[in-house]
Amino acid sequence: MSPSADTRERREFASDIKFLVSPILAEQIRDWVRARLAPDPNAGGAARDAYQITSLDSDTERFDVFNRRGSFGRSKYGIRRYAQSEVVFFERKLETRGLLAKRRSIVKLGELERLAGADAERRWAGYWSHRRLLARGLGPVCQDFV
């Protein structure tokens, strides 16, 4: 992968609010949205509004990221795969004073085994992420399937 596969997004005052709703209300919201918005051309499912996403989140053995201890409270590292794609995204989300900076790199699925190495490979697209995982003592702790 070339270095051009490395992307960064910066969003001032980005926030994420989640709500727990009943299955009945979720269905009503979904129906309301489907009636008013165009389907996503990249989505699947009968209504073209479904995604299969697999995420692998990293943390320390003491769950410092989850508990937002010290500098671990500002950044999150993870790997994300969409559907049955042959590529994954290495991601870091960094929050500082109302600014959310997101860094993503595309890595071939078959290259994930490089993360088992004790040294990060400088010429690899996943180098920056692997180096940070090693330096901060982060490892996989949670895998989500959505």
Z-matrix of the N, CA and C atoms (Angstrom, degrees):
N
C 1 1.449
C 2 1.523 1 109.22
N 3 1.286 2 115.09 1 141.40
C 4 1.453 3 119.33 2 -179.30
C 5 1.518 4 110.27 3 -85.15
N 6 1.353 5 116.64 4 159.99
C 7 1.468 6 118.70 5 177.25
C 8 1.525 7 112.56 6 -60.39
N 9 1.350 8 117.79 7 -19.54
C 10 1.465 9 119.52 8 179.66
C 11 1.527 10 111.96 9 -67.01
N 12 1.326 11 117.08 10 -13.89
C 13 1.463 12 120.69 11 177.53
C 14 1.526 13 111.03 12 -75.61
N 15 1.321 14 117.09 13 -8.01
C 16 1.457 15 122.60 14 179.31
C 17 1.516 16 108.01 15 -86.64
N 18 1.324 17 116.84 16 120.84
C 19 1.461 18 119.88 17 -179.86
C 20 1.511 19 110.28 18 -126.02
N 21 1.307 20 115.27 19 153.35
C 22 1.459 21 120.73 20 177.43
C 23 1.512 22 108.67 21 -134.46
N 24 1.300 23 115.58 22 138.46
C 25 1.460 24 122.01 23 176.39
C 26 1.522 25 107.62 24 -121.02
N 27 1.313 26 116.17 25 142.36
C 28 1.448 27 119.91 26 173.95
C 29 1.522 28 107.55 27 -127.61
N 30 1.312 29 116.20 28 128.46
C 31 1.451 30 121.45 29 -179.04
C 32 1.514 31 108.97 30 -130.01
N 33 1.306 32 115.86 31 109.07
C 34 1.450 33 119.27 32 179.07
C 35 1.524 34 109.33 33 -70.04
N 36 1.313 35 115.45 34 132.69
C 37 1.456 36 123.65 35 177.01
C 38 1.538 37 113.05 36 61.07
N 39 1.319 38 117.36 37 29.06
C 40 1.460 39 119.96 38 176.07
C 41 1.525 40 109.01 39 -69.63
N 42 1.300 41 115.09 40 142.57
C 43 1.459 42 119.09 41 177.20
C 44 1.510 43 108.79 42 -146.43
N 45 1.283 44 114.72 43 162.51
C 46 1.457 45 121.59 44 -178.16
C 47 1.517 46 107.23 45 -134.63
N 48 1.312 47 116.66 46 117.78
C 49 1.449 48 121.06 47 179.70
C 50 1.519 49 107.51 48 -117.20
N 51 1.313 50 116.45 49 128.46
C 52 1.458 51 121.22 50 -179.50
C 53 1.513 52 108.81 51 -119.12
N 54 1.328 53 114.74 52 146.02
C 55 1.449 54 120.72 53 -179.51
C 56 1.525 55 109.08 54 -127.81
N 57 1.285 56 116.35 55 141.57
C 58 1.455 57 121.96 56 173.12
C 59 1.526 58 107.07 57 -92.49
N 60 1.337 59 115.40 58 120.27
C 61 1.466 60 119.78 59 -179.56
C 62 1.524 61 109.03 60 -125.63
N 63 1.289 62 115.51 61 157.99
C 64 1.470 63 121.16 62 179.23
C 65 1.530 64 108.89 63 -69.50
N 66 1.323 65 117.25 64 158.39
C 67 1.472 66 119.95 65 176.80
C 68 1.532 67 112.80 66 -58.66
N 69 1.321 68 117.21 67 -35.07
C 70 1.471 69 120.08 68 178.99
C 71 1.522 70 110.79 69 -66.63
N 72 1.336 71 117.20 70 -45.74
C 73 1.464 72 120.29 71 178.42
C 74 1.528 73 110.49 72 -65.94
N 75 1.322 74 118.19 73 -37.58
C 76 1.476 75 121.30 74 177.93
C 77 1.521 76 110.38 75 -59.51
N 78 1.313 77 116.89 76 -41.73
C 79 1.468 78 121.09 77 178.93
C 80 1.531 79 110.63 78 -65.23
N 81 1.332 80 116.91 79 -39.54
C 82 1.469 81 120.61 80 178.46
C 83 1.530 82 110.70 81 -65.68
N 84 1.315 83 117.10 82 -41.26
C 85 1.469 84 121.16 83 178.20
C 86 1.524 85 109.57 84 -63.55
N 87 1.328 86 116.94 85 -46.44
C 88 1.462 87 121.58 86 179.88
C 89 1.531 88 110.34 87 -58.82
N 90 1.338 89 117.89 88 -45.04
C 91 1.462 90 121.30 89 179.15
C 92 1.525 91 111.10 90 -62.80
N 93 1.327 92 117.28 91 -41.73
C 94 1.468 93 121.84 92 179.41
C 95 1.525 94 110.52 93 -61.95
N 96 1.337 95 116.46 94 -45.29
C 97 1.471 96 121.37 95 -179.23
C 98 1.528 97 110.52 96 -66.10
N 99 1.325 98 117.66 97 -44.97
C 100 1.467 99 120.92 98 -179.08
C 101 1.531 100 111.75 99 -60.48
N 102 1.336 101 117.14 100 -33.01
C 103 1.459 102 121.05 101 -179.63
C 104 1.530 103 112.44 102 -75.14
N 105 1.328 104 118.21 103 -19.13
C 106 1.461 105 121.23 104 -172.22
C 107 1.525 106 115.85 105 -116.15
N 108 1.318 107 117.86 106 -18.38
C 109 1.466 108 120.17 107 -176.09
C 110 1.524 109 111.15 108 -119.89
N 111 1.321 110 115.88 109 151.64
C 112 1.468 111 121.36 110 177.10
C 113 1.528 112 109.62 111 -76.66
N 114 1.325 113 116.82 112 146.62
C 115 1.471 114 119.54 113 178.36
C 116 1.525 115 111.48 114 -65.32
N 117 1.303 116 116.57 115 152.37
C 118 1.454 117 123.18 116 176.57
C 119 1.529 118 107.98 117 -77.04
N 120 1.324 119 118.43 118 125.47
C 121 1.471 120 119.67 119 -178.36
C 122 1.531 121 113.50 120 -64.60
N 123 1.326 122 117.94 121 -17.01
C 124 1.461 123 121.49 122 -179.68
C 125 1.525 124 113.01 123 -95.10
N 126 1.313 125 116.65 124 -3.50
C 127 1.465 126 120.20 125 -176.23
C 128 1.521 127 110.88 126 -89.08
N 129 1.308 128 115.32 127 164.76
C 130 1.459 129 121.83 128 178.53
C 131 1.507 130 110.69 129 -118.35
N 132 1.313 131 115.86 130 -164.06
C 133 1.452 132 121.20 131 180.00
C 134 1.511 133 111.37 132 84.96
N 135 1.322 134 115.88 133 166.98
C 136 1.465 135 121.83 134 -177.20
C 137 1.530 136 111.96 135 -59.74
N 138 1.343 137 117.69 136 -36.15
C 139 1.464 138 121.35 137 -178.62
C 140 1.529 139 112.14 138 -96.59
N 141 1.318 140 117.47 139 5.53
C 142 1.481 141 123.82 140 -179.30
C 143 1.530 142 111.44 141 56.42
N 144 1.340 143 116.70 142 38.97
C 145 1.467 144 120.37 143 178.97
C 146 1.524 145 111.62 144 -136.69
N 147 1.314 146 116.67 145 26.83
C 148 1.468 147 120.42 146 -178.59
C 149 1.527 148 110.16 147 -122.07
N 150 1.321 149 115.03 148 143.43
C 151 1.457 150 121.97 149 178.15
C 152 1.513 151 108.99 150 -128.81
N 153 1.313 152 116.35 151 140.96
C 154 1.457 153 120.20 152 168.40
C 155 1.517 154 105.59 153 -100.83
N 156 1.312 155 115.93 154 117.58
C 157 1.459 156 121.39 155 -177.43
C 158 1.525 157 108.89 156 -126.55
N 159 1.307 158 116.16 157 133.98
C 160 1.458 159 121.78 158 173.98
C 161 1.519 160 106.89 159 -118.47
N 162 1.321 161 116.74 160 125.86
C 163 1.461 162 121.90 161 179.98
C 164 1.518 163 110.08 162 -122.99
N 165 1.308 164 116.08 163 143.13
C 166 1.461 165 122.65 164 175.02
C 167 1.526 166 106.88 165 -124.48
N 168 1.326 167 116.31 166 113.62
C 169 1.461 168 122.07 167 -178.12
C 170 1.522 169 110.80 168 -97.27
N 171 1.327 170 115.47 169 149.03
C 172 1.470 171 121.49 170 -178.78
C 173 1.511 172 111.35 171 -112.89
N 174 1.338 173 115.09 172 149.10
C 175 1.459 174 121.43 173 177.19
C 176 1.525 175 107.80 174 -158.41
N 177 1.314 176 116.08 175 173.92
C 178 1.458 177 120.93 176 174.82
C 179 1.525 178 109.24 177 -84.33
N 180 1.312 179 116.70 178 170.56
C 181 1.465 180 120.39 179 177.38
C 182 1.528 181 111.60 180 -62.65
N 183 1.352 182 116.94 181 -26.31
C 184 1.463 183 121.70 182 179.88
C 185 1.536 184 112.57 183 -93.88
N 186 1.317 185 117.33 184 6.90
C 187 1.467 186 123.60 185 -179.73
C 188 1.532 187 111.73 186 57.86
N 189 1.334 188 116.13 187 45.77
C 190 1.462 189 121.16 188 179.62
C 191 1.531 190 112.48 189 -65.83
N 192 1.343 191 117.54 190 -35.24
C 193 1.464 192 120.32 191 178.76
C 194 1.529 193 109.22 192 -67.38
N 195 1.314 194 117.10 193 -49.88
C 196 1.462 195 121.75 194 -179.98
C 197 1.528 196 111.14 195 -57.30
N 198 1.327 197 116.85 196 -42.16
C 199 1.466 198 121.50 197 -178.98
C 200 1.523 199 113.49 198 -87.92
N 201 1.315 200 117.15 199 2.15
C 202 1.478 201 124.42 200 176.99
C 203 1.520 202 112.74 201 53.75
N 204 1.333 203 116.25 202 45.37
C 205 1.463 204 121.35 203 179.33
C 206 1.524 205 110.99 204 -82.57
N 207 1.324 206 115.43 205 128.20
C 208 1.463 207 121.19 206 175.52
C 209 1.512 208 112.76 207 53.81
N 210 1.337 209 116.32 208 -137.93
C 211 1.466 210 120.67 209 -178.10
C 212 1.526 211 111.87 210 -69.18
N 213 1.326 212 118.24 211 -13.19
C 214 1.459 213 120.60 212 177.80
C 215 1.525 214 111.29 213 -71.29
N 216 1.315 215 118.07 214 -14.20
C 217 1.453 216 121.76 215 -179.86
C 218 1.510 217 114.10 216 -77.72
N 219 1.328 218 117.30 217 -8.60
C 220 1.470 219 120.17 218 -176.16
C 221 1.522 220 114.37 219 -100.16
N 222 1.338 221 118.17 220 -25.23
C 223 1.460 222 118.71 221 -174.74
C 224 1.520 223 112.58 222 -132.64
N 225 1.328 224 113.57 223 149.77
C 226 1.462 225 121.56 224 177.77
C 227 1.525 226 107.78 225 -129.88
N 228 1.333 227 116.03 226 138.72
C 229 1.467 228 122.02 227 178.96
C 230 1.516 229 109.09 228 -118.92
N 231 1.308 230 115.62 229 136.31
C 232 1.449 231 119.14 230 179.42
C 233 1.516 232 112.29 231 -156.94
N 234 1.316 233 114.44 232 174.03
C 235 1.460 234 122.74 233 177.08
C 236 1.525 235 106.36 234 -127.23
N 237 1.326 236 116.94 235 134.98
C 238 1.462 237 121.09 236 -176.98
C 239 1.527 238 109.77 237 -130.32
N 240 1.339 239 114.80 238 139.21
C 241 1.465 240 121.63 239 177.29
C 242 1.524 241 108.44 240 -129.86
N 243 1.318 242 116.35 241 135.78
C 244 1.451 243 122.02 242 178.52
C 245 1.525 244 109.41 243 -103.98
N 246 1.344 245 115.94 244 126.48
C 247 1.468 246 123.92 245 179.23
C 248 1.532 247 109.87 246 52.08
N 249 1.314 248 117.13 247 -131.69
C 250 1.463 249 122.03 248 -178.72
C 251 1.522 250 110.54 249 -106.39
N 252 1.324 251 116.59 250 31.89
C 253 1.460 252 121.79 251 -177.36
C 254 1.525 253 111.90 252 -58.99
N 255 1.304 254 115.58 253 150.16
C 256 1.466 255 122.18 254 177.06
C 257 1.528 256 111.84 255 -88.26
N 258 1.345 257 115.88 256 3.15
C 259 1.460 258 120.02 257 176.03
C 260 1.528 259 109.04 258 -125.05
N 261 1.326 260 115.24 259 156.60
C 262 1.460 261 122.48 260 174.56
C 263 1.522 262 107.79 261 -126.66
N 264 1.318 263 115.88 262 163.37
C 265 1.461 264 121.75 263 177.74
C 266 1.520 265 108.49 264 -112.21
N 267 1.324 266 116.72 265 125.21
C 268 1.457 267 121.08 266 169.98
C 269 1.522 268 104.91 267 -87.29
N 270 1.329 269 116.35 268 128.06
C 271 1.457 270 120.31 269 -174.51
C 272 1.524 271 112.14 270 -127.83
N 273 1.313 272 114.29 271 145.87
C 274 1.456 273 121.05 272 168.51
C 275 1.516 274 106.58 273 -134.26
N 276 1.326 275 115.45 274 128.98
C 277 1.459 276 120.96 275 173.64
C 278 1.510 277 107.12 276 -111.99
N 279 1.324 278 116.50 277 124.36
C 280 1.458 279 123.03 278 -178.00
C 281 1.516 280 108.96 279 -121.59
N 282 1.326 281 115.94 280 123.69
C 283 1.459 282 121.43 281 179.56
C 284 1.527 283 110.01 282 -110.77
N 285 1.317 284 115.85 283 125.59
C 286 1.465 285 120.99 284 174.35
C 287 1.521 286 108.89 285 -144.33
N 288 1.317 287 116.51 286 125.80
C 289 1.470 288 124.12 287 175.11
C 290 1.525 289 114.62 288 39.48
N 291 1.318 290 116.88 289 56.60
C 292 1.459 291 120.49 290 176.09
C 293 1.514 292 114.72 291 80.97
N 294 1.321 293 118.40 292 4.08
C 295 1.456 294 121.68 293 -178.88
C 296 1.519 295 109.16 294 -115.37
N 297 1.316 296 116.04 295 128.62
C 298 1.452 297 121.51 296 175.81
C 299 1.519 298 107.81 297 -108.12
N 300 1.313 299 116.65 298 117.18
C 301 1.460 300 121.69 299 176.94
C 302 1.515 301 107.85 300 -109.01
N 303 1.321 302 115.77 301 128.74
C 304 1.448 303 120.73 302 -177.62
C 305 1.524 304 108.33 303 -119.58
N 306 1.319 305 115.82 304 130.14
C 307 1.454 306 121.25 305 177.13
C 308 1.519 307 107.70 306 -118.20
N 309 1.338 308 116.95 307 132.08
C 310 1.461 309 121.92 308 -179.72
C 311 1.513 310 109.36 309 -134.84
N 312 1.321 311 115.33 310 140.59
C 313 1.453 312 121.75 311 172.48
C 314 1.513 313 108.67 312 -131.50
N 315 1.309 314 115.38 313 143.44
C 316 1.453 315 121.09 314 178.87
C 317 1.524 316 108.73 315 -94.24
N 318 1.336 317 115.20 316 130.50
C 319 1.465 318 122.10 317 -179.50
C 320 1.526 319 108.08 318 -132.88
N 321 1.326 320 116.95 319 140.23
C 322 1.465 321 120.51 320 176.98
C 323 1.524 322 109.46 321 -65.88
N 324 1.321 323 116.32 322 139.86
C 325 1.462 324 122.88 323 -177.67
C 326 1.529 325 111.54 324 -52.62
N 327 1.305 326 117.36 325 -42.50
C 328 1.461 327 121.94 326 -179.05
C 329 1.515 328 114.81 327 -65.79
N 330 1.326 329 117.43 328 -12.46
C 331 1.465 330 121.47 329 -179.10
C 332 1.525 331 113.22 330 -90.24
N 333 1.322 332 118.29 331 -3.07
C 334 1.463 333 120.99 332 -179.05
C 335 1.526 334 112.46 333 -59.18
N 336 1.320 335 117.18 334 -27.54
C 337 1.471 336 120.65 335 -179.83
C 338 1.525 337 111.79 336 -60.86
N 339 1.311 338 117.87 337 -19.65
C 340 1.477 339 120.55 338 177.56
C 341 1.529 340 111.74 339 -62.78
N 342 1.320 341 117.09 340 -23.75
C 343 1.465 342 120.25 341 179.52
C 344 1.527 343 112.28 342 -67.07
N 345 1.319 344 117.44 343 -17.20
C 346 1.468 345 120.87 344 179.24
C 347 1.524 346 111.19 345 -75.60
N 348 1.316 347 117.38 346 -15.15
C 349 1.462 348 121.18 347 -179.64
C 350 1.511 349 112.35 348 -72.42
N 351 1.333 350 115.35 349 151.09
C 352 1.465 351 121.10 350 179.90
C 353 1.523 352 112.46 351 -81.46
N 354 1.323 353 116.93 352 -11.08
C 355 1.459 354 121.86 353 179.16
C 356 1.523 355 109.72 354 -126.32
N 357 1.316 356 116.60 355 138.46
C 358 1.460 357 121.21 356 176.94
C 359 1.528 358 108.87 357 -79.41
N 360 1.336 359 116.45 358 138.33
C 361 1.462 360 122.19 359 -179.38
C 362 1.524 361 109.86 360 -89.50
N 363 1.314 362 115.78 361 113.96
C 364 1.462 363 122.34 362 -171.96
C 365 1.533 364 114.43 363 -56.32
N 366 1.296 365 120.71 364 -35.50
C 367 1.466 366 122.53 365 -175.25
C 368 1.538 367 113.18 366 -88.06
N 369 1.308 368 118.18 367 1.84
C 370 1.458 369 122.84 368 -178.17
C 371 1.521 370 110.37 369 -89.00
N 372 1.336 371 117.07 370 143.82
C 373 1.474 372 121.32 371 179.71
C 374 1.528 373 112.37 372 -61.16
N 375 1.337 374 117.32 373 -25.85
C 376 1.462 375 120.96 374 179.38
C 377 1.518 376 113.82 375 -90.36
N 378 1.331 377 116.79 376 6.78
C 379 1.466 378 121.55 377 -176.34
C 380 1.519 379 112.89 378 -54.24
N 381 1.318 380 117.68 379 -52.08
C 382 1.463 381 121.12 380 -175.18
C 383 1.534 382 110.88 381 -57.65
N 384 1.336 383 116.39 382 -41.44
C 385 1.458 384 120.03 383 -178.44
C 386 1.529 385 110.97 384 -71.97
N 387 1.322 386 117.37 385 -46.11
C 388 1.463 387 121.35 386 179.77
C 389 1.536 388 110.53 387 -59.70
N 390 1.325 389 116.00 388 -41.91
C 391 1.470 390 120.60 389 179.15
C 392 1.526 391 111.05 390 -60.59
N 393 1.346 392 117.34 391 -42.51
C 394 1.466 393 120.76 392 179.92
C 395 1.530 394 111.41 393 -70.03
N 396 1.336 395 117.48 394 -38.82
C 397 1.466 396 120.47 395 177.67
C 398 1.525 397 110.39 396 -59.90
N 399 1.339 398 116.59 397 -44.42
C 400 1.460 399 121.00 398 179.57
C 401 1.528 400 111.20 399 -66.13
N 402 1.337 401 117.05 400 -46.55
C 403 1.464 402 121.57 401 -176.34
C 404 1.531 403 112.24 402 -63.96
N 405 1.327 404 117.02 403 -34.26
C 406 1.462 405 120.81 404 -176.16
C 407 1.531 406 113.30 405 -97.78
N 408 1.340 407 116.21 406 0.64
C 409 1.461 408 119.67 407 178.28
C 410 1.515 409 113.12 408 67.81
N 411 1.326 410 116.32 409 37.08
C 412 1.456 411 121.60 410 -177.76
C 413 1.521 412 110.99 411 -96.40
N 414 1.315 413 115.22 412 143.27
C 415 1.455 414 121.75 413 176.04
C 416 1.507 415 109.76 414 -143.49
N 417 1.332 416 117.06 415 169.97
C 418 1.461 417 120.63 416 -178.96
C 419 1.528 418 112.04 417 -65.90
N 420 1.336 419 115.98 418 133.81
C 421 1.475 420 120.35 419 -179.93
C 422 1.516 421 113.80 420 -130.36
N 423 1.316 422 117.59 421 -22.24
C 424 1.467 423 119.81 422 -174.63
C 425 1.505 424 109.50 423 -149.30
N 426 1.328 425 116.11 424 129.17
C 427 1.454 426 121.47 425 175.89
C 428 1.515 427 107.65 426 -118.81
N 429 1.342 428 115.29 427 128.01
C 430 1.466 429 121.80 428 -179.52
C 431 1.522 430 109.85 429 -113.86
N 432 1.306 431 116.33 430 141.06
C 433 1.454 432 123.11 431 172.01
C 434 1.515 433 106.87 432 -120.81
N 435 1.300 434 116.88 433 119.35
C 436 1.464 435 121.02 434 178.98
C 437 1.513 436 108.86 435 -124.81
